[in-house]
Amino acid sequence: MWYFLILVSILGLFGAIQHNQVMLFFYMVILFLLLLVQFSVACACLAVNMDEQKQLAEQGWSRVNMQLKAEVQKTFSCCGFDDKPHALNDSMGHPECIKDPICCPVGSPDDCRCTAPCMAKLQSTIDYAFKLCGGIGLFFSFTEFVGVWLTVRYRNQKDPRANPRAFL
């Protein structure tokens, strides 16, 4: 995707350097379409509520492999996705919870395990990620709007190197 954005930028740059109205028109149209998509995605990220975040996280948990689930449990010192019991071969199942020093301080019994579900610990992180992505997306969509506005504003200017008596 990044190469497409580079190509669009190069199109706008060459269109501005050469005072080519056709190139600037297509640059403006492509930039406007990108603006619409990015603005829509940013608004969607900001509009996702806690229940929808939980549904998305639940779908993600059910699709990842046990190795990634174990890594999440270790990183966030949690056990399983929620409080409900799940079989190991169930898509919502999880690997055995490890004895973690955060959950089980020194002197704890040998069978001590983390009992807090991962969703409770991940909720604030997921919410922060959605809000951050939405905010950054809005910022860049407004900068794209400025780019479209500048293109519309300056697209019909005369080339200073051209004959001053020529019509555009």
N, C-alpha and C positions, 0 to 999 in steps of 0.2 A: 504494500500500500504506500509506503514512503516514497517509492520511485515515481508513483503517479503524482504525488504532491510536488516532487522536484520537477517533473515534466511540466506541470501546470505553472509552476513558478517561472520556469525558463520561458514558457510561452508568453507569459505576461511581461517578462523582462525584454525579450526580443520585440514584442509588439510595441512596448514603450520606446525602446531605442530607435526602432525603424519608423515610428509613427504610423504603424500599419493598423488601420481601423478594423480590418477583418480579424486579425490576430487578437486585438484587444476585445472585440466583441465576443469571440469564443472563450477567451480568458474570463470575461465577465460572466458569461452564462455558466461555465463550469464552476467558477468560484461561487456563484449564487446557489447552484445545486448542492455543492459541498456545504455551504452555509445552512441550507435547509436540513440536510441530513444531520449535521453536527448539532444544530440547535435542537432538533427533535430528540436526539439521543441524550443530550445534556438535560433537557427537561424531563425525559423519562427517568434518568438516574436520580434526579432530585425529587421526583414524584413517588418513588418506590417507598412504600411504608414497611413497618416492621413485619407484618404478616407475610407480605410478598417476599421480603428478604429471607424470612425463614423458609418459605417454600422453595426459593431458589437454592438456598444452602442445603436443604434436604435433598433436592434433586442432584445437586453436585456430590453430596456425600454418598448417595446410592450408586453413583456411576464410577467413582474412583476405586482404585485397587486397594488391597489391605495394606500394602507397603506405605502408601501415601496417608492412609488413615492412621497408621502407627506413628508416622512422622508428625502429623497434626497433633495427636494425643501427647506425644513427647514434647513438642514445642510449646503447647498451650497448657500443659499439665492438666489434662482432662481425660475423661473416659467415656467413649461412645458419643453418639450425636445427641441423644436425649435420655430421659430417665426410663424410657420403656425398655423392657428386656427384648433382645433380638438374638436369633440364632447366628452362629458364626457364618453359615453359608447364606444367610439372608442378605439382601442388598443393603439393608440398613445396619447390618452387623458390624462388629469391630474386632480388631485383634485384642489379645489379652492386655489389660492395663498394667503398666509397669510400676514398680515401686519408685516413685519420684521423690527427690529430697525436698521439694517444695511442699508436696502433699503430705509426705511422711518424714517429719524431722527425725534427727538422731534419737534413738531410744524407742522408736515406734515398733510395734510387733512386726514379725516377718511377713505376715499376710496383709499388711497395710497396702492399700491401693488408692489411686486418685478416684474419687467418686463424683466429682462435679462433671456434668455433661459439657461437651464441647460447644454446643450451640449457645449456652449461657455465657461462655467466655468469648465466643467469636462474635456475638451480636453487636457489640460496640465497634469492633474492628470492621465488620461488614458495613455497618451504617456509615462509619467515617469514610470508607472507600467509595461508597456510592455518592456521598455528598462532595467529596474531593473531586471525583471524576466529573460530576455534574457541574461543579463550579469552574473547573479548568475548561471544560467543554463550552460553557457559556462565555468565558473570557475569550477563547479563540474564535467562537462564532461571531462575537462582536467585532473582533479585529478583522475577520473576513468580511463583515458588513462594511467596515471602513474601506477595505480594499475594493469592494464592488462599487461603493459610492465614489471613490477616487477614480475608478476606471470610467464610470459613467460621466463624471465631471470633466475629465481631461481627454476623453477618447476623441472628441471632435476638434481638438486644437490643431492649428496649422503647424506644419513642419517649419521650424525657423530657418532651415537650410534651403527651403523651396523658394520658388519665384514668388515674390510678394504680390504680384498682380494675378497670380493663378487663383482660381476658385477652389479652395480646399485642396 
